[in-house]
């Protein structure tokens, strides 16, 4: 019984083989791309880059500078007050994550801007100042280009 099945399968394959080779040799595919696809692809790439700048909560991804991390609440708020006096144009934040209070300053989209400001802060606080990624408060200006190249 098994040899008979094998023989039938072999005969069927041999009968179909010429059609397969003939179809492969004679067929060709011509792809015509419509010009509007390039426009749509460009728009989608722009949207993908733009959405990569947001967190899940809709805030911008950016940088802040962490000035200190201390377990003393009074010290954290003293440093925040000092920062507000020295840099009134920058927002300061005190975060509590048990067991420490972290003091951060600024809302920077670009790392370069955060590094420039960190250089100023290093004059006042020579130790423990570093840049952290964070969800930031930011409102873009009308003509501002935010998307990284």
N, C-alpha and C positions, 0 to 999 in steps of 0.2 A: 504494500500500500504506500509506504513512504517513497520508494523509488518512482512510482507512478506520479505522485505529487511533484516531486523534484523535476521530472521530465516535463510536466505540464508548465511549470513555472519557467523552466529554461526556454521552452518553445514560445511562451508569451513574451518573454524578454527579448528574444531574437526578433519577434515580429514587430515589436514597438521600437527597437533600436534605430532603424532607418528614419523614422519620423522625428525622433529626438535630435539626431544629428542634422537632419535637413532643416528643422526649425531653428536650431542654434546657428547654423551657417547663414540662413537667409534673413533673419531678423536683425534689426538695428533700432536703437532708441535715439530719438532726437528730442532734446529738452530745450524748450523755449521759455526763458524767464521773462516775466513781465517787469517793466521798469519800476512799477509801484512797490514791488517787493523790496527793493533797495531802500526806499523811503521808510517803509514799515520796519525793516530791520534796524535802520538807524534810530528810529523813534524808540523801539523796544530796548536797544542797547542803552540809550539815554535814560529811560525809565528804570532799568536794572541798576545802573550806577547810582541814580538818585535814591532809590529805595534802599540801597546798601548803606546809606548815610543815616538811616533811622533805626531806632531801637524798636522793640515790640510794642512799647507804650506810645510810640509816635514822637518821642523826643529825638533830637539829633545826637549822633555819636560824636564824641569829641574828647577834649582833654581838660583836666583841671590840675592844679598844682597842690600837692599835699604838703603842708608846711610842718605839721607835727601830728603825732599820735601819742596821746597821754591818757593815763587812767584818772587824772585829776580834772574834774569838770571846771573848776575855777581857773585853772591854768589855760584850758582850751578857750574859754570865753575871754580871757585876758589877751591871748594872742589874736583872737578874732577882732577884738576892739582895736588892737594895735594895727592890724592890717587895714581895717576900715579907715583909720586916721591917715595912714601912709598912702593908701591906694583907694580913694573914695570912688573912683570910676569902675572898680572891679567888685563883683559880688563875692561875699565870703560865706562859707557854709561850715556848720559844725555837725558832724555825723556821729551818732552813738551806735557803736557795735560792740556789745559787751565783750570784754571789760574795758574798752578804750573809747576815747573821744578823738575823732580825727578832724583836723581843721584843714579845709581846702579853699582855694581861691581861684576865681576865673572861670570863664566859659570860652574855650578856644576850639575852633574847628580844625585848624592846622597845627601840626606838631611844631613847626618852625616858630609860630607865634608863642606857643607855650614855652619853648626853649628860651626865647628872648626875654620873656617875663620872668622865667626862673632865674636867669642871670641877675636880674634886679633883686630878686628875693634873696639870692645867696649872699648879698652884701649885708642884709639884715639878719638872716638866719643861715649861718654858714654850714650847719649840719642837718641832715635829715630832710631836706627839701627835694622832692622828686615829682615827676609828672606821672599822672594816672589817667587811664581811660575811664570815661564816665559818660552818663547821659547828661547832656547839658541843656541849658535854657538858651535858645538862639532864635532870632527872627532875621531871616535874610533880607538884604536890601534889594530893591527892584533890579538894579543892573549888575548885581554881584554874581559871579560865576563860582558855584560851590563844588561842582563835580570835579574830582581829581582826574588829571590827564594821564 
